[in-house]
Amino acid sequence: MSGKFSEKMEKALNEQITHEYASAYLYLAMSACCRDMNFDGFARWFKLQAQEELTHGDKIFDYMVDRGAKVKLLKIDEPRSDWSEPLEMFKDSLEHEKFVTDLINKLMSIAEEDKDYATRSFLQWFVDEQVEEESSV
């Protein structure tokens, strides 16, 4: 361990930043699709979700910088852009949030393995946030 994070944790945190920003991309795509279908209320909701995901990525980014770690921004793939109806988007959103919950849980496991109590404490906010995310979809 470099005094900041183990290599495994640093890599996983960098990957999580990417996943958070990719989540924002996905929700922006959903927002655009809702706008195309004239579901403006849903479009606003998905846009707010996108902004929240950017905030999550920024939170991890800042934590890494504050701890003196190397932030490495990774490639973000193009998200899906077409859905047949909003219900399909909400189903996809829930599945996506479950995927993110699994990623956060894996980060927590790494922190526990590393006895990295500061990161474990930091990640607890994300664990709690994912409970909220899954219940709001």
C-alpha positions in Angstrom: 0.0 0.0 0.0 1.4 3.4 -1.0 0.0 5.2 2.1 -2.9 6.4 0.1 -4.7 3.3 -1.3 -3.7 -0.2 -2.3 -3.2 -0.5 -6.1 -6.4 -2.6 -6.1 -8.4 0.1 -4.4 -7.0 2.9 -6.5 -7.8 1.0 -9.7 -11.3 0.2 -8.4 -12.0 3.8 -7.4 -10.9 5.0 -10.8 -13.2 2.5 -12.4 -16.0 3.6 -10.2 -15.6 7.2 -11.3 -16.0 6.0 -14.8 -19.1 4.0 -13.9 -20.7 7.0 -12.2 -20.0 9.2 -15.2 -21.3 6.5 -17.5 -24.4 6.3 -15.4 -24.9 10.0 -16.1 -24.6 9.3 -19.8 -27.2 6.6 -19.6 -29.6 8.8 -17.8 -29.0 11.7 -20.2 -29.8 9.3 -23.0 -33.0 8.3 -21.3 -33.9 11.9 -20.8 -33.3 12.7 -24.5 -35.5 9.7 -25.4 -38.3 10.8 -23.1 -38.1 14.3 -24.7 -38.4 12.7 -28.1 -41.5 10.9 -26.9 -42.9 14.1 -25.3 -42.7 12.8 -21.8 -41.2 16.0 -20.4 -41.7 15.1 -16.8 -39.8 11.9 -17.1 -37.2 13.7 -19.1 -36.6 16.1 -16.3 -36.5 13.3 -13.8 -33.8 11.4 -15.8 -31.8 14.6 -16.2 -31.8 15.1 -12.5 -30.6 11.5 -12.1 -27.8 12.3 -14.5 -26.7 15.3 -12.5 -26.8 13.2 -9.3 -24.5 10.6 -11.0 -22.0 13.3 -12.0 -22.0 14.5 -8.4 -21.2 10.9 -7.2 -18.3 10.7 -9.7 -17.0 14.1 -8.5 -17.2 13.0 -4.9 -15.0 10.0 -5.6 -12.7 12.1 -7.8 -12.2 14.7 -5.0 -11.7 12.0 -2.3 -8.9 10.5 -4.4 -7.3 13.9 -5.0 -7.6 14.7 -1.3 -5.9 11.5 -0.4 -3.0 12.1 -2.9 -4.0 9.3 -5.2 -3.7 9.2 -9.0 -7.0 9.8 -10.7 -7.1 8.2 -14.1 -10.2 8.9 -16.3 -11.2 5.9 -18.3 -13.1 5.5 -21.5 -16.9 5.9 -21.4 -18.9 3.7 -23.8 -21.8 5.1 -25.8 -25.0 4.3 -23.9 -28.1 2.8 -25.4 -30.3 5.6 -26.8 -33.7 4.1 -27.8 -36.4 2.6 -25.7 -40.0 1.8 -26.7 -41.6 3.4 -23.6 -40.7 5.0 -20.3 -41.6 1.8 -18.4 -38.7 0.1 -20.2 -36.4 2.9 -19.2 -37.4 2.5 -15.5 -36.8 -1.2 -15.6 -33.4 -0.6 -17.2 -32.7 2.1 -14.5 -33.5 -0.3 -11.7 -31.2 -3.0 -13.2 -28.5 -0.4 -13.7 -28.7 0.7 -10.1 -28.5 -2.9 -8.9 -25.3 -3.2 -11.0 -23.9 0.0 -9.3 -24.9 -1.3 -5.9 -22.8 -4.5 -6.6 -19.9 -2.3 -7.6 -20.1 -0.2 -4.4 -20.3 -3.4 -2.4 -17.1 -4.7 -4.1 -15.4 -1.4 -3.2 -16.4 -1.8 0.4 -15.0 -5.4 0.4 -11.7 -4.1 -0.9 -11.6 -1.4 1.8 -12.3 -4.1 4.4 -9.7 -6.4 3.0 -7.1 -3.5 3.0 -8.2 -2.4 6.5 -8.6 1.0 4.9 -11.0 2.5 7.4 -11.0 6.0 6.0 -12.2 4.6 2.6 -14.7 2.3 4.3 -16.1 5.3 6.1 -16.2 7.3 2.9 -17.9 4.5 1.0 -20.7 4.1 3.6 -22.3 7.1 2.2 -22.5 5.4 -1.2 -23.9 2.2 0.3 -26.7 4.2 1.9 -27.2 6.2 -1.3 -27.7 3.0 -3.4 -30.5 1.9 -1.1 -32.2 5.2 -1.8 -31.4 5.0 -5.6 -32.9 1.5 -5.9 -36.0 2.5 -4.0 -36.6 5.7 -6.1 -36.7 3.9 -9.5 
